[in-house]
Amino acid sequence: MKVRVKEGTNRIIARVLIGMVVIIVGVMVGLMTIALIQKFRQHSEDSAGKPWLPNSNPVADSGEELLWQEDWVRHNGQVYAYNDKITTYLVMGIDKMTKVQPAANWILGGQSDAMFLVVLDGSTKQIELIPINRDTICEVDMYNPDGSFIATVPTQITLQHGYGDGMEISCERTVNTVSRLFYNIPIHGYVAVSMGAIPAINDVVGGVEVTVPHDMLWYIGTKKEETLKKGTVLHLMGTDAFRYIHDRDTRVFNSAGMRLERQKQYLDAYSKKMIGACKEDITIPVQLYKTLSEYMVTDVTIDEVAKLALVAMQYDFSADNIHTLAGETIAGERFEEFHLDQEAFYETILDIFYLPVEGVN
């Protein structure tokens, strides 16, 4: 049965809010989690810089100056050091259903309507995910259609990918912008996938089973409507997977929040299915890579995917490892704006990317 949530008629709003986290669901686990997991690029001092996180408290003791390291920060009396066992990747879902191709000019690269930082901790063997709200206001580099630089201005982060060629340059500029937002944390690689790839990502593991978390209004074709009750079990295949994690009924209060709940649910279910499938057939990451190749821009080669799939099995991931950034959504002049809670954001970065330094406070 073909089903999808009834979207309503406001296509502009639907497009602006499309996906948020959606496309990453399959790509993150199917490609990043399973294949990139210890690529690490031998991330030495030369391959990635150090983050710059400001101290919330100045150095207290003069004697500390002899010990103090450039990547240390002090917060609430505790000193922290950047965890150099971490490798971070940016995964982007681009608001296009077509195969990737160069943009017609330097402002038509396509918006990154879904963004995740995939954080791989080599010391704990854990995968942490940080969804980035596509409406997050941050410093974005703007360009003219001819490619000439205009200025760096505060606007929605989703726009950065559009200021480029829709290929590698768009990705690299988005990586730089996300890194800058996160106090210059190193980002070691990227994957950008067009939304048209979601059915293939889903079906490569034989589909995903979910239990509907809330009552939903669905419709078949264009006429017949039905209410899908909470607790209903669905086996999602093909475009149904895309619709389950993308569509929403805009007439229902907090429909975006309900959709995000389904996306997280799907992500957890898909990751388990993908990991199980890879244990049975280690060639699946390579199959997925080939399937996605026409919809994907990445700086990861197929040889790296093949070599590292086995190593990836050492890592763990669950829904508890998804970290939602705190903040507030407000109505801007034209579109919604998400403003980070800077204090909570600072502490999230400390929690994920830093380790306490023992014996120094």
Residue pairs with C-beta under 8 A, 6 or more apart in sequence:
1 220
2 220
2 221
2 239
2 240
3 218
3 219
3 220
3 228
3 240
3 243
4 218
4 219
4 239
4 240
4 243
4 247
5 216
5 217
5 218
5 243
5 244
5 247
5 248
5 249
6 217
6 218
6 219
6 225
6 247
6 249
7 14
7 247
7 248
7 249
7 250
8 14
8 249
8 250
8 251
10 250
13 250
14 250
15 95
16 335
16 336
17 256
17 336
18 95
18 113
18 195
18 246
19 93
19 95
19 113
19 114
19 134
19 195
19 245
19 246
20 113
20 114
20 131
20 133
20 134
20 256
20 259
20 260
20 263
21 114
21 116
21 131
21 260
21 263
21 264
21 267
22 93
22 113
22 114
22 195
22 198
22 242
22 245
22 246
22 263
23 92
23 93
23 94
23 113
23 114
23 193
23 194
23 195
23 197
23 198
24 91
24 92
24 93
24 114
24 115
24 116
24 131
24 267
25 198
25 201
25 245
25 263
25 266
25 267
25 270
26 197
26 198
26 201
26 202
26 270
26 274
27 91
27 93
27 191
27 193
27 197
27 201
27 292
27 296
28 91
28 116
28 118
28 129
28 267
28 271
29 267
29 270
29 271
29 274
29 275
29 317
30 201
30 204
30 205
30 270
30 274
30 284
30 285
30 288
31 91
31 191
31 285
31 288
31 289
31 292
31 298
31 300
31 305
32 89
32 91
32 118
32 191
33 118
33 127
33 271
33 274
33 275
33 312
33 315
33 317
34 274
34 275
34 278
34 284
34 285
34 288
34 309
34 312
35 285
35 289
35 300
35 304
35 305
35 308
35 309
35 312
36 89
36 118
36 120
36 189
36 191
36 300
36 304
36 305
36 308
36 312
37 120
37 127
37 308
37 311
37 312
37 314
37 315
38 87
38 120
38 122
38 308
38 311
38 312
38 314
39 87
39 188
39 189
39 300
39 304
39 308
40 87
40 120
40 122
40 188
41 47
41 48
41 87
41 188
41 189
43 84
43 87
43 186
43 188
47 188
48 186
48 187
48 188
49 184
49 186
50 70
50 71
50 82
50 184
50 186
51 71
51 82
51 182
51 183
51 184
51 185
51 186
51 349
51 353
52 183
52 184
53 73
53 82
53 183
53 346
53 349
53 350
53 354
54 73
54 183
55 73
55 74
55 75
56 73
56 74
56 75
56 76
56 346
57 74
57 75
57 76
57 77
58 74
59 65
59 68
59 74
60 74
64 360
67 360
69 81
71 81
71 82
72 79
72 80
72 81
72 357
72 360
73 79
73 80
73 350
73 354
74 80
74 361
75 346
75 347
75 350
77 361
78 356
78 361
79 356
79 357
79 360
79 361
80 350
80 354
80 355
80 356
80 357
81 354
81 355
81 357
82 353
82 354
83 121
83 123
83 353
83 354
83 355
85 121
85 122
85 123
86 119
86 120
86 121
86 122
86 352
86 353
87 119
87 120
87 122
87 188
88 117
88 118
88 119
88 120
88 185
88 186
88 187
88 188
88 353
89 117
89 118
89 120
89 187
89 188
89 189
89 190
89 191
90 115
90 116
90 117
90 118
90 171
90 174
90 175
90 178
90 187
90 189
90 190
90 191
91 115
91 116
91 117
91 118
91 190
91 191
91 192
91 193
92 112
92 114
92 115
92 161
92 171
92 174
92 190
92 191
92 192
92 193
93 112
93 113
93 114
93 115
93 192
93 193
93 194
93 195
94 100
94 110
94 111
94 112
94 113
94 161
94 166
94 192
94 193
94 194
94 195
95 110
95 111
95 112
95 113
95 195
96 110
96 194
96 195
96 196
97 194
97 195
97 196
98 194
98 196
99 194
99 196
99 294
99 295
100 166
100 167
100 192
100 194
100 294
100 295
100 296
100 297
101 166
102 165
102 166
102 167
103 109
103 110
103 164
103 165
103 166
103 167
103 170
105 145
105 146
105 147
106 143
106 144
106 145
106 146
106 147
106 163
106 164
106 165
107 143
107 144
107 145
107 162
107 163
108 162
108 166
109 161
109 162
109 163
109 164
109 165
109 166
109 167
109 169
109 170
110 161
110 162
110 166
110 170
110 194
111 134
111 158
111 159
111 161
111 162
112 134
112 157
112 158
112 160
112 161
112 174
112 192
113 134
113 158
113 195
114 131
114 134
115 131
115 132
115 134
115 157
115 158
115 174
115 178
116 129
116 130
116 131
116 132
117 129
117 130
117 132
117 178
117 182
117 187
118 127
118 128
118 129
119 127
119 128
119 129
119 130
119 352
119 353
120 127
120 315
121 127
121 128
125 314
125 315
125 316
126 315
126 316
126 317
126 321
127 315
127 316
127 317
127 321
128 321
128 323
128 352
129 267
129 317
129 321
129 322
129 323
130 323
130 325
130 348
130 352
131 322
131 323
131 324
131 325
132 157
132 178
132 181
132 325
133 157
133 325
133 327
133 329
133 338
134 156
134 157
134 158
135 156
135 157
135 158
135 329
135 335
135 336
135 337
135 338
136 156
136 157
136 181
136 325
136 327
136 338
136 339
136 340
137 154
137 155
137 156
137 157
137 337
137 338
137 339
137 340
138 154
138 155
138 157
138 177
138 180
138 181
139 152
139 153
139 154
139 177
139 180
139 181
140 152
140 153
140 154
140 155
140 156
140 157
140 159
140 160
140 163
140 177
141 149
141 152
141 160
141 163
141 173
141 176
141 177
142 149
142 150
142 151
142 152
142 153
142 155
142 159
142 163
143 149
143 150
143 163
143 164
144 150
156 335
156 337
157 177
157 178
157 181
160 170
160 173
160 174
160 177
161 170
161 171
161 173
161 174
161 192
162 170
163 170
163 173
164 170
164 171
164 172
164 173
164 174
167 297
168 297
168 299
170 192
170 297
171 190
171 192
171 297
171 298
171 299
172 190
174 190
174 192
175 187
175 190
178 187
179 185
179 186
179 187
182 349
183 349
185 349
185 353
189 298
189 299
189 300
190 297
190 298
190 299
191 296
191 297
191 298
191 300
192 296
192 297
192 298
193 201
193 292
193 295
193 296
193 297
194 295
194 296
195 242
195 246
196 295
197 291
197 292
197 295
197 296
198 241
198 242
198 245
198 246
199 238
199 239
199 241
199 242
200 291
200 292
200 295
201 288
201 291
201 292
202 208
202 236
202 237
202 238
202 241
202 242
202 270
203 237
203 238
203 241
204 277
204 284
204 287
204 288
204 291
205 270
205 273
205 274
205 277
205 284
206 273
206 277
207 235
207 236
207 237
207 241
208 235
208 236
208 241
208 266
208 269
208 270
208 273
209 233
209 234
209 235
209 236
209 269
210 233
210 234
210 236
210 244
210 262
210 265
210 266
210 269
211 231
211 232
211 233
211 234
211 265
212 228
212 229
212 230
212 231
212 232
212 233
212 234
213 230
213 258
213 261
213 262
213 265
214 230
214 258
214 261
215 227
215 228
215 229
215 230
216 227
216 228
216 249
216 258
217 225
217 226
217 227
217 228
217 249
217 252
218 225
218 226
218 227
218 228
219 225
219 226
220 226
234 240
234 244
236 244
236 266
241 266
244 262
244 266
245 259
245 262
245 263
245 266
246 259
247 259
248 255
248 256
248 258
248 259
249 255
252 258
264 319
264 322
265 319
267 319
267 322
268 318
268 319
271 317
271 318
274 284
275 313
277 284
278 284
278 285
278 309
278 312
278 313
279 313
282 309
282 310
284 309
285 305
285 306
285 309
285 312
286 302
286 305
286 306
286 309
289 302
289 305
290 302
323 348
323 352
325 340
325 341
325 344
325 345
325 348
326 340
326 341
326 344
326 345
326 348
327 338
327 339
327 340
327 341
327 344
327 345
328 338
328 339
328 341
329 336
329 337
329 338
329 339
330 336
330 337
330 339
331 337
